[in-house]
Amino acid sequence: MPSTLKPKRPRRQRTGGKALNRLIENDLIRKVSYDEYRDKVQRVYGGPKGAVLSLCSLMSLHIPLGERIFRSRKFDLRGAKAILDVGSGAGQIAGHLLKYGDPDATVTCTDLSRQMLRRARNRLKSGRPRFVACDLSQLPFEDAAFDCITCGYVLEHLPRAEPGLAEMSRVLRPGGRMFLLTTEDNFSGAWTSRLWYCRTYNRAELRRLCEQLGLHWKQELWFTRLHRVIRAGGICVEIEKR
Ligand SMILES: C[S@@+](CC[C@H](N)C(=O)[O-])C[C@H]1O[C@@H](n2cnc3c(N)ncnc32)[C@H](O)[C@@H]1O
């Protein structure tokens, strides 16, 4: 059979690799109650690690490479008039929203940690965003209040993705789009998990769950070709609510 006609084998990680990842991965999120875990997350981001979060994002190239996705309109913000950024952290993604979104779009930044929201406010130096402290799994907004949601490296701080995805879906209008970025169950994801006490997601399982919830994976996004090859940077996807 010509090689072009050969069915593509799905990418499979060797069992040894998976075991190593499991060994590296932090399992706090599975061990304690969600309330205990959430307190821990608030302390981590409220403390010195949170203070250097934007520096980490610069050094890991998350900020500049993330900016390329919005600047190139691979994820197109044009036309979105009400944008919600979930788990804004130091405002890494919110900065791109202010720069590449419509100038008359409202931008709402949320985070579990009030300290992170203060840091985002100081870093963004803009009067445009409103800042709301809340948990991703209980968003204090009306149904279908937003045209667009961005959620970068936050979903992995929930023990299960479903409550977070369902809540974001509730506040997103039908036809609205979501930029979702989360940690993957591979070597780089395992180290992220260890550093930030988060879990990781399996790409195929997360995709299935999103589709079950009516969140269609419109396109997978990659920061660079290298990211695609070595599967670093996590799962990055544009989702459309049906
Ligand atoms: C790694 S930072 C992500 C910052 C930014 N979105 C980015 O893409 O770089 C994760 C942020 O999510 C927040 N967070 C963690 N769990 C959360 C939850 N359940 N609800 C809302 N925010 C949460 C943390 O406080 C932290 O600021």
The ligand as an SDF file (V2000), in Angstrom:
LIG
                    3D

 27 29  0  0  0  0  0  0  0  0999 V2000
   -1.9330   29.9070   35.8360 C   0  0  0  0  0  0  0  0  0  0  0  0
   -2.9540   31.2550   36.2620 S   0  0  0  0  0  0  0  0  0  0  0  0
   -3.6040   31.6730   34.6860 C   0  0  0  0  0  0  0  0  0  0  0  0
   -3.5220   33.1310   34.3680 C   0  0  0  0  0  0  0  0  0  0  0  0
   -3.9160   33.5220   32.9450 C   0  0  0  0  0  0  0  0  0  0  0  0
   -5.2710   33.1720   32.6490 N   0  0  0  0  0  0  0  0  0  0  0  0
   -3.0140   32.9230   31.9180 C   0  0  0  0  0  0  0  0  0  0  0  0
   -3.4840   32.4000   30.8980 O   0  0  0  0  0  0  0  0  0  0  0  0
   -1.8060   32.9680   32.0950 O   0  0  0  0  0  0  0  0  0  0  0  0
   -4.3460   30.4840   37.0100 C   0  0  0  0  0  0  0  0  0  0  0  0
   -5.2790   31.4750   37.6870 C   0  0  0  0  0  0  0  0  0  0  0  0
   -6.5270   30.8100   37.9050 O   0  0  0  0  0  0  0  0  0  0  0  0
   -7.0040   31.1770   39.1830 C   0  0  0  0  0  0  0  0  0  0  0  0
   -7.9110   30.1120   39.6440 N   0  0  0  0  0  0  0  0  0  0  0  0
   -7.5890   28.8990   40.1400 C   0  0  0  0  0  0  0  0  0  0  0  0
   -8.6880   28.1970   40.4170 N   0  0  0  0  0  0  0  0  0  0  0  0
   -9.7290   28.9680   40.0680 C   0  0  0  0  0  0  0  0  0  0  0  0
  -11.1450   28.8040   40.1220 C   0  0  0  0  0  0  0  0  0  0  0  0
  -11.6920   27.6900   40.5870 N   0  0  0  0  0  0  0  0  0  0  0  0
  -11.9210   29.8140   39.6920 N   0  0  0  0  0  0  0  0  0  0  0  0
  -11.3710   30.9570   39.2270 C   0  0  0  0  0  0  0  0  0  0  0  0
  -10.0510   31.1760   39.1460 N   0  0  0  0  0  0  0  0  0  0  0  0
   -9.2370   30.1980   39.5770 C   0  0  0  0  0  0  0  0  0  0  0  0
   -5.7590   31.3510   40.0260 C   0  0  0  0  0  0  0  0  0  0  0  0
   -6.0140   32.1650   41.1560 O   0  0  0  0  0  0  0  0  0  0  0  0
   -4.7880   31.9710   39.0310 C   0  0  0  0  0  0  0  0  0  0  0  0
   -4.8120   33.3620   39.0760 O   0  0  0  0  0  0  0  0  0  0  0  0
  1  2  1  0
  2  3  1  0
  2 10  1  0
  3  4  1  0
  4  5  1  0
  5  6  1  0
  5  7  1  0
  7  8  2  0
  7  9  1  0
 10 11  1  0
 11 12  1  0
 11 26  1  0
 12 13  1  0
 13 14  1  0
 13 24  1  0
 14 15  1  0
 14 23  1  0
 15 16  2  0
 16 17  1  0
 17 18  1  0
 17 23  2  0
 18 19  1  0
 18 20  2  0
 20 21  1  0
 21 22  2  0
 22 23  1  0
 24 25  1  0
 24 26  1  0
 26 27  1  0
M  CHG  2   2   1   9  -1
M  END
$$$$
